[in-house]
Amino acid sequence: MVKVEEIQQYGKEQFDTAVASASSLQKSYQAIAAAVGDYTKKSFEDGNAFVEKLSGVKSMDKVIELQTEYAKSAYETFVAESQKIAGLYTDLAKQTFKPLEGMAAKFAPVTTR
């Protein structure tokens, strides 16, 4: 027979888990937003610097050289930042399902051999 105290304790555990999960998710979303904001700011600044350099160039060879350097740098930055942000999303997904693991463990049948 299930006692009222056991039900209350179970409810309290679930509530505490939900609060901890919500706090963790909020921190993850903030980290993702900060990473995207930082990348956007850096990309904008790099673009402005490229245009400033480009405006002072007089030869076509130098224009092509600058364009190539900028494209390479922009691509490398994009790949690096994308991997960083993807890692943050992976952590977010893990944190999202972590409380469900604990609940599933309580309800999973225990097998003995």
DSSP file (Angstrom, degrees, kcal/mol; ACC not computed):
  #  RESIDUE AA STRUCTURE BP1 BP2  ACC     N-H-->O    O-->H-N    N-H-->O    O-->H-N    TCO  KAPPA ALPHA  PHI   PSI    X-CA   Y-CA   Z-CA
    1    1 A M              0   0    0      0, 0.0     2,-0.5     0, 0.0     0, 0.0   0.000 360.0 360.0 360.0 138.1    0.0    0.0    0.0
    2    2 A V        -     0   0    0      4,-0.0     2,-0.2     3,-0.0     3,-0.0  -0.716 360.0-140.2 -88.9 129.5    1.3    3.4   -0.9
    3    3 A K     >  -     0   0    0     -2,-0.5     4,-1.8     1,-0.1     3,-0.2  -0.552  17.6-120.7 -88.5 155.1    1.4    5.9    1.9
    4    4 A V  H  > S+     0   0    0      1,-0.2     4,-2.6     2,-0.2     5,-0.2   0.865 114.2  56.9 -60.4 -37.9    0.5    9.6    1.6
    5    5 A E  H  > S+     0   0    0      1,-0.2     4,-2.5     2,-0.2    -1,-0.2   0.879 104.7  51.5 -63.0 -37.5    4.0   10.5    2.7
    6    6 A E  H  > S+     0   0    0     -3,-0.2     4,-2.4     2,-0.2    -1,-0.2   0.901 110.5  48.2 -66.4 -40.3    5.5    8.5   -0.2
    7    7 A I  H  X S+     0   0    0     -4,-1.8     4,-2.5     2,-0.2    -2,-0.2   0.917 112.7  48.3 -64.7 -43.7    3.3   10.2   -2.7
    8    8 A Q  H  X S+     0   0    0     -4,-2.6     4,-2.5     2,-0.2    -2,-0.2   0.906 111.7  49.7 -63.4 -41.4    4.2   13.6   -1.3
    9    9 A Q  H  X S+     0   0    0     -4,-2.5     4,-2.5     2,-0.2    -2,-0.2   0.910 110.7  49.8 -63.6 -42.4    7.9   12.8   -1.3
   10   10 A Y  H  X S+     0   0    0     -4,-2.4     4,-2.2     2,-0.2    -2,-0.2   0.918 111.5  49.0 -62.2 -43.7    7.6   11.6   -4.9
   11   11 A G  H  X S+     0   0    0     -4,-2.5     4,-2.3     2,-0.2    -2,-0.2   0.901 111.0  50.0 -62.0 -42.0    5.8   14.9   -5.9
   12   12 A K  H  X S+     0   0    0     -4,-2.5     4,-2.7     2,-0.2    -2,-0.2   0.908 109.8  51.1 -64.1 -41.8    8.5   17.0   -4.1
   13   13 A E  H  X S+     0   0    0     -4,-2.5     4,-2.3     1,-0.2    -2,-0.2   0.912 111.2  48.1 -61.2 -42.8   11.3   15.1   -5.9
   14   14 A Q  H  X S+     0   0    0     -4,-2.2     4,-2.3     2,-0.2    -2,-0.2   0.896 112.1  49.1 -65.4 -40.5    9.6   15.7   -9.3
   15   15 A F  H  X S+     0   0    0     -4,-2.3     4,-2.4     2,-0.2    -2,-0.2   0.931 111.5  48.6 -64.6 -45.7    9.1   19.4   -8.5
   16   16 A D  H  X S+     0   0    0     -4,-2.7     4,-2.4     1,-0.2    -2,-0.2   0.889 111.7  50.4 -61.6 -39.6   12.7   19.8   -7.4
   17   17 A T  H  X S+     0   0    0     -4,-2.3     4,-2.5    -5,-0.2    -1,-0.2   0.909 110.1  49.9 -64.3 -42.3   13.8   18.0  -10.6
   18   18 A A  H  X S+     0   0    0     -4,-2.3     4,-2.5     2,-0.2    -2,-0.2   0.899 111.4  48.3 -64.1 -41.5   11.7   20.3  -12.7
   19   19 A V  H  X S+     0   0    0     -4,-2.4     4,-2.2     2,-0.2    -2,-0.2   0.926 113.4  46.8 -65.8 -44.9   13.1   23.5  -11.1
   20   20 A A  H  X S+     0   0    0     -4,-2.4     4,-2.2     1,-0.2    -2,-0.2   0.900 113.2  49.8 -63.7 -39.9   16.7   22.3  -11.5
   21   21 A S  H  X S+     0   0    0     -4,-2.5     4,-2.7     2,-0.2    -2,-0.2   0.914 109.6  50.4 -65.1 -43.1   16.0   21.4  -15.1
   22   22 A A  H  X S+     0   0    0     -4,-2.5     4,-2.3     2,-0.2    -2,-0.2   0.902 111.3  48.9 -63.0 -41.0   14.4   24.7  -15.9
   23   23 A S  H  X S+     0   0    0     -4,-2.2     4,-1.9     2,-0.2    -1,-0.2   0.916 112.4  48.1 -64.0 -43.3   17.4   26.6  -14.3
   24   24 A S  H  X S+     0   0    0     -4,-2.2     4,-2.0     1,-0.2    -2,-0.2   0.901 111.6  49.8 -64.8 -41.7   19.8   24.5  -16.3
   25   25 A L  H  X S+     0   0    0     -4,-2.7     4,-2.7     1,-0.2     5,-0.2   0.894 108.0  53.9 -64.7 -39.9   17.9   25.0  -19.6
   26   26 A Q  H  X S+     0   0    0     -4,-2.3     4,-2.2     1,-0.2    -1,-0.2   0.919 108.7  48.7 -61.3 -43.3   17.8   28.7  -19.0
   27   27 A K  H  X S+     0   0    0     -4,-1.9     4,-2.2     2,-0.2    -1,-0.2   0.888 111.0  51.0 -63.8 -38.8   21.6   28.8  -18.6
   28   28 A S  H  X S+     0   0    0     -4,-2.0     4,-2.4     2,-0.2    -2,-0.2   0.926 109.6  49.0 -65.0 -44.6   22.0   26.8  -21.8
   29   29 A Y  H  X S+     0   0    0     -4,-2.7     4,-2.6     1,-0.2    -1,-0.2   0.891 110.9  51.0 -62.4 -38.4   19.8   29.1  -23.8
   30   30 A Q  H  X S+     0   0    0     -4,-2.2     4,-2.4    -5,-0.2    -1,-0.2   0.901 109.5  50.1 -65.3 -40.2   21.7   32.1  -22.5
   31   31 A A  H  X S+     0   0    0     -4,-2.2     4,-2.3     2,-0.2    -2,-0.2   0.899 111.9  48.1 -64.8 -40.5   25.0   30.5  -23.5
   32   32 A I  H  X S+     0   0    0     -4,-2.4     4,-2.6     2,-0.2     5,-0.2   0.937 112.2  48.6 -65.1 -46.2   23.7   29.8  -27.0
   33   33 A A  H  X S+     0   0    0     -4,-2.6     4,-2.5     1,-0.2    -2,-0.2   0.898 112.0  49.3 -61.6 -40.6   22.4   33.3  -27.3
   34   34 A A  H  X S+     0   0    0     -4,-2.4     4,-2.7     2,-0.2    -1,-0.2   0.909 111.3  49.2 -65.2 -41.6   25.7   34.8  -26.2
   35   35 A A  H  X S+     0   0    0     -4,-2.3     4,-2.2     2,-0.2    -2,-0.2   0.915 113.1  46.4 -65.1 -42.6   27.7   32.6  -28.6
   36   36 A V  H  X S+     0   0    0     -4,-2.6     4,-2.5     2,-0.2    -2,-0.2   0.914 113.5  49.7 -65.6 -42.0   25.4   33.6  -31.5
   37   37 A G  H  X S+     0   0    0     -4,-2.5     4,-2.5    -5,-0.2    -2,-0.2   0.911 110.8  49.1 -62.1 -43.4   25.7   37.2  -30.5
   38   38 A D  H  X S+     0   0    0     -4,-2.7     4,-2.5     2,-0.2    -1,-0.2   0.912 112.2  48.3 -63.2 -42.3   29.4   37.1  -30.3
   39   39 A Y  H  X S+     0   0    0     -4,-2.2     4,-2.7     2,-0.2    -2,-0.2   0.917 111.6  49.8 -64.7 -42.5   29.7   35.4  -33.7
   40   40 A T  H  X S+     0   0    0     -4,-2.5     4,-2.3     2,-0.2    -2,-0.2   0.924 112.1  47.7 -61.6 -44.8   27.4   38.0  -35.3
   41   41 A K  H  X S+     0   0    0     -4,-2.5     4,-2.5     2,-0.2    -2,-0.2   0.928 113.7  46.9 -62.7 -46.0   29.4   40.9  -33.8
   42   42 A K  H  X S+     0   0    0     -4,-2.5     4,-2.7     1,-0.2     5,-0.2   0.910 112.0  50.7 -63.6 -42.2   32.7   39.4  -34.9
   43   43 A S  H  X S+     0   0    0     -4,-2.7     4,-2.2     2,-0.2    -1,-0.2   0.909 111.3  48.0 -62.2 -42.8   31.4   38.7  -38.4
   44   44 A F  H  X S+     0   0    0     -4,-2.3     4,-2.3    -5,-0.2    -2,-0.2   0.920 113.1  47.6 -64.2 -44.6   30.1   42.3  -38.7
   45   45 A E  H  X S+     0   0    0     -4,-2.5     4,-2.3     1,-0.2    -2,-0.2   0.899 111.8  50.2 -64.5 -41.1   33.4   43.7  -37.5
   46   46 A D  H  X S+     0   0    0     -4,-2.7     4,-2.2     2,-0.2    -1,-0.2   0.895 110.3  50.7 -64.2 -39.5   35.4   41.5  -39.9
   47   47 A G  H  X S+     0   0    0     -4,-2.2     4,-2.3    -5,-0.2    -2,-0.2   0.906 110.3  49.0 -63.9 -42.7   33.1   42.6  -42.8
   48   48 A N  H  X S+     0   0    0     -4,-2.3     4,-2.3     2,-0.2    -2,-0.2   0.911 110.9  49.8 -63.1 -42.5   33.6   46.2  -42.0
   49   49 A A  H  X S+     0   0    0     -4,-2.3     4,-2.4     1,-0.2    -2,-0.2   0.894 110.0  51.8 -63.6 -39.3   37.4   45.8  -41.8
   50   50 A F  H  X S+     0   0    0     -4,-2.2     4,-2.7     2,-0.2    -2,-0.2   0.927 109.6  48.4 -62.9 -44.8   37.4   44.0  -45.1
   51   51 A V  H  X S+     0   0    0     -4,-2.3     4,-2.0     2,-0.2    -2,-0.2   0.892 110.8  51.5 -64.3 -39.2   35.4   46.8  -46.8
   52   52 A E  H  X S+     0   0    0     -4,-2.3     4,-0.7     2,-0.2    -1,-0.2   0.926 113.0  44.7 -62.7 -44.7   37.8   49.5  -45.3
   53   53 A K  H >< S+     0   0    0     -4,-2.4     3,-0.9     1,-0.2     4,-0.3   0.910 112.8  52.4 -64.4 -41.0   40.8   47.6  -46.6
   54   54 A L  H >< S+     0   0    0     -4,-2.7     3,-1.1     1,-0.2    -1,-0.2   0.839 101.5  59.6 -65.5 -33.9   39.1   47.0  -50.0
   55   55 A S  H 3< S+     0   0    0     -4,-2.0    -1,-0.2     1,-0.2    -2,-0.2   0.735 105.0  50.1 -69.2 -20.3   38.3   50.7  -50.4
   56   56 A G  T << S+     0   0    0     -3,-0.9     2,-0.3    -4,-0.7    -1,-0.2   0.447  86.8 106.4 -95.9  -0.2   42.0   51.6  -50.2
   57   57 A V    <   -     0   0    0     -3,-1.1     3,-0.0    -4,-0.3    -3,-0.0  -0.600  41.1-179.1 -85.8 139.6   43.2   49.1  -52.8
   58   58 A K        +     0   0    0     -2,-0.3     2,-0.3     1,-0.0    -1,-0.1   0.623  59.5  66.4-110.6 -18.9   44.2   50.3  -56.3
   59   59 A S  S  > S-     0   0    0      1,-0.1     4,-1.7     0, 0.0     5,-0.1  -0.817  71.1-135.2-111.7 149.1   45.2   47.1  -58.1
   60   60 A M  H  > S+     0   0    0     -2,-0.3     4,-2.3     1,-0.2     5,-0.2   0.844 105.8  58.3 -66.5 -34.6   43.0   44.2  -59.2
   61   61 A D  H  > S+     0   0    0      1,-0.2     4,-2.2     2,-0.2    -1,-0.2   0.911 106.7  47.6 -61.0 -42.9   45.5   41.7  -58.0
   62   62 A K  H  > S+     0   0    0      2,-0.2     4,-2.8     1,-0.2    -1,-0.2   0.870 108.9  55.0 -67.5 -36.1   45.4   43.1  -54.5
   63   63 A V  H  X S+     0   0    0     -4,-1.7     4,-2.6     2,-0.2    -2,-0.2   0.938 110.1  45.7 -60.9 -47.0   41.6   43.1  -54.6
   64   64 A I  H  X S+     0   0    0     -4,-2.3     4,-2.4     2,-0.2    -2,-0.2   0.893 112.9  50.8 -64.4 -39.8   41.6   39.4  -55.5
   65   65 A E  H  X S+     0   0    0     -4,-2.2     4,-2.4     2,-0.2    -2,-0.2   0.937 112.5  45.7 -62.8 -47.4   44.1   38.7  -52.7
   66   66 A L  H  X S+     0   0    0     -4,-2.8     4,-2.7     1,-0.2    -2,-0.2   0.915 112.6  51.1 -62.4 -43.0   42.1   40.5  -50.1
   67   67 A Q  H  X S+     0   0    0     -4,-2.6     4,-2.6    -5,-0.2    -1,-0.2   0.908 110.8  48.6 -61.2 -42.7   38.9   38.8  -51.2
   68   68 A T  H  X S+     0   0    0     -4,-2.4     4,-2.4     2,-0.2     5,-0.2   0.925 112.5  47.6 -64.3 -45.7   40.5   35.4  -51.0
   69   69 A E  H  X S+     0   0    0     -4,-2.4     4,-2.5     2,-0.2    -2,-0.2   0.916 113.8  47.8 -61.3 -43.7   41.9   36.1  -47.5
   70   70 A Y  H  X S+     0   0    0     -4,-2.7     4,-3.0     2,-0.2     5,-0.2   0.927 111.7  49.1 -65.1 -44.8   38.6   37.4  -46.3
   71   71 A A  H  X S+     0   0    0     -4,-2.6     4,-2.3     2,-0.2    -1,-0.2   0.910 113.4  47.2 -61.5 -42.8   36.6   34.4  -47.7
   72   72 A K  H  X S+     0   0    0     -4,-2.4     4,-2.5     2,-0.2    -1,-0.2   0.934 114.8  45.7 -64.3 -46.6   39.0   32.0  -46.1
   73   73 A S  H  X S+     0   0    0     -4,-2.5     4,-2.4    -5,-0.2    -2,-0.2   0.911 113.1  49.7 -63.7 -43.3   38.9   33.7  -42.8
   74   74 A A  H  X S+     0   0    0     -4,-3.0     4,-2.4    -5,-0.2    -1,-0.2   0.899 112.2  48.4 -64.2 -40.4   35.1   34.0  -42.8
   75   75 A Y  H  X S+     0   0    0     -4,-2.3     4,-2.6    -5,-0.2     5,-0.2   0.933 111.9  48.0 -65.1 -46.6   34.7   30.4  -43.7
   76   76 A E  H  X S+     0   0    0     -4,-2.5     4,-2.3     1,-0.2    -2,-0.2   0.902 113.6  47.9 -62.3 -41.1   37.1   29.2  -41.0
   77   77 A T  H  X S+     0   0    0     -4,-2.4     4,-2.8    -5,-0.2     5,-0.3   0.919 111.2  51.1 -64.7 -43.6   35.4   31.4  -38.4
   78   78 A F  H  X S+     0   0    0     -4,-2.4     4,-2.6    -5,-0.2    -2,-0.2   0.928 111.6  46.6 -59.7 -46.7   32.0   30.2  -39.5
   79   79 A V  H  X S+     0   0    0     -4,-2.6     4,-2.2     2,-0.2    -1,-0.2   0.932 114.4  47.2 -63.2 -46.1   33.0   26.5  -39.2
   80   80 A A  H  X S+     0   0    0     -4,-2.3     4,-2.0     1,-0.2    -2,-0.2   0.928 115.7  43.9 -62.6 -46.1   34.6   27.0  -35.8
   81   81 A E  H  X S+     0   0    0     -4,-2.8     4,-2.7     1,-0.2     5,-0.2   0.868 111.2  54.6 -68.9 -36.0   31.6   29.0  -34.4
   82   82 A S  H  X S+     0   0    0     -4,-2.6     4,-2.6    -5,-0.3    -1,-0.2   0.906 109.1  48.1 -63.4 -41.1   29.1   26.6  -35.9
   83   83 A Q  H  X S+     0   0    0     -4,-2.2     4,-2.1     2,-0.2    -2,-0.2   0.899 111.7  50.2 -65.5 -40.1   30.9   23.7  -34.1
   84   84 A K  H  X S+     0   0    0     -4,-2.0     4,-1.7     2,-0.2    -2,-0.2   0.936 113.7  44.2 -62.3 -46.8   30.9   25.6  -30.8
   85   85 A I  H  X S+     0   0    0     -4,-2.7     4,-2.2     1,-0.2    -2,-0.2   0.878 110.9  54.4 -68.4 -37.6   27.2   26.4  -31.1
   86   86 A A  H  X S+     0   0    0     -4,-2.6     4,-2.2     1,-0.2    -1,-0.2   0.891 106.7  52.6 -61.9 -38.6   26.4   22.8  -32.1
   87   87 A G  H  X S+     0   0    0     -4,-2.1     4,-2.3     2,-0.2    -1,-0.2   0.887 107.5  51.4 -62.9 -39.0   28.2   21.6  -29.0
   88   88 A L  H  X S+     0   0    0     -4,-1.7     4,-2.1     2,-0.2    -2,-0.2   0.893 110.0  49.1 -65.4 -39.1   26.0   24.0  -26.9
   89   89 A Y  H  X S+     0   0    0     -4,-2.2     4,-2.4     2,-0.2    -2,-0.2   0.873 109.1  53.1 -66.9 -36.4   22.9   22.6  -28.5
   90   90 A T  H  X S+     0   0    0     -4,-2.2     4,-2.3     2,-0.2    -2,-0.2   0.927 109.6  48.1 -63.0 -44.6   24.1   19.0  -27.8
   91   91 A D  H  X S+     0   0    0     -4,-2.3     4,-2.4     1,-0.2    -2,-0.2   0.895 110.1  53.1 -61.4 -39.9   24.6   19.9  -24.2
   92   92 A L  H  X S+     0   0    0     -4,-2.1     4,-2.1     2,-0.2    -2,-0.2   0.919 108.7  49.0 -61.5 -44.3   21.1   21.4  -24.1
   93   93 A A  H  X S+     0   0    0     -4,-2.4     4,-1.8     2,-0.2    -1,-0.2   0.910 111.0  50.0 -63.2 -42.0   19.6   18.2  -25.5
   94   94 A K  H  X S+     0   0    0     -4,-2.3     4,-1.0     1,-0.2    -1,-0.2   0.916 112.2  47.6 -62.0 -42.7   21.4   16.1  -23.0
   95   95 A Q  H  < S+     0   0    0     -4,-2.4    -1,-0.2     1,-0.2    -2,-0.2   0.843 108.0  56.7 -67.3 -32.9   20.2   18.4  -20.1
   96   96 A T  H  < S+     0   0    0     -4,-2.1     4,-0.3     1,-0.2    -1,-0.2   0.899 114.2  37.1 -65.4 -40.6   16.7   18.3  -21.5
   97   97 A F  H  X S+     0   0    0     -4,-1.8     4,-1.3     1,-0.2     3,-0.3   0.552  93.4  88.5 -91.3  -7.5   16.5   14.5  -21.3
   98   98 A K  H >X S+     0   0    0     -4,-1.0     4,-1.3     1,-0.2     3,-0.6   0.912  86.5  51.0 -59.1 -45.6   18.4   14.0  -18.1
   99   99 A P  H 3> S+     0   0    0      0, 0.0     4,-1.7     0, 0.0    -1,-0.2   0.850 106.2  56.9 -62.0 -30.8   15.4   14.3  -15.8
  100  100 A L  H 3> S+     0   0    0     -4,-0.3     4,-2.7    -3,-0.3    -2,-0.2   0.818  98.9  60.0 -69.7 -29.0   13.6   11.7  -17.9
  101  101 A E  H <X S+     0   0    0     -4,-1.3     4,-2.1    -3,-0.6    -1,-0.2   0.922 105.6  47.7 -62.4 -43.7   16.4    9.2  -17.3
  102  102 A G  H  X S+     0   0    0     -4,-1.3     4,-1.3     2,-0.2    -2,-0.2   0.897 113.4  47.2 -64.4 -40.7   15.8    9.4  -13.6
  103  103 A M  H  X S+     0   0    0     -4,-1.7     4,-1.2     1,-0.2     3,-0.2   0.907 111.8  50.4 -67.7 -40.9   12.0    8.9  -14.0
  104  104 A A  H  X S+     0   0    0     -4,-2.7     4,-1.6     1,-0.2    -2,-0.2   0.866 105.4  57.2 -65.5 -35.8   12.5    6.1  -16.4
  105  105 A A  H  < S+     0   0    0     -4,-2.1    -1,-0.2     1,-0.2    -2,-0.2   0.850 104.6  52.2 -64.1 -33.7   14.9    4.3  -14.0
  106  106 A K  H  < S+     0   0    0     -4,-1.3    -1,-0.2    -3,-0.2    -2,-0.2   0.834 117.0  38.1 -70.4 -31.1   12.2    4.4  -11.3
  107  107 A F  H  < S+     0   0    0     -4,-1.2    -2,-0.2    -3,-0.1    -1,-0.2   0.582  90.8 104.9 -98.2 -10.6    9.6    2.8  -13.5
  108  108 A A  S  < S-     0   0    0     -4,-1.6     2,-0.1    -5,-0.1    -3,-0.0  -0.489  77.9-113.2 -71.5 136.0   11.9    0.3  -15.4
  109  109 A P        -     0   0    0      0, 0.0     2,-0.6     0, 0.0    -1,-0.1  -0.452  25.4-128.5 -69.5 141.2   11.5   -3.2  -14.3
  110  110 A V        -     0   0    0     -2,-0.1     2,-0.4    -3,-0.0     0, 0.0  -0.795  22.3-156.8 -92.1 125.6   14.5   -4.7  -12.6
  111  111 A T        -     0   0    0     -2,-0.6     2,-0.4     2,-0.0     0, 0.0  -0.861   8.8-170.9-105.1 136.9   15.6   -8.0  -14.0
  112  112 A T              0   0    0     -2,-0.4    -2,-0.0     1,-0.1     0, 0.0  -0.943 360.0 360.0-125.0 148.6   17.6  -10.5  -12.1
  113  113 A R              0   0    0     -2,-0.4    -1,-0.1     0, 0.0    -2,-0.0   0.344 360.0 360.0-120.8 360.0   19.3  -13.6  -13.2
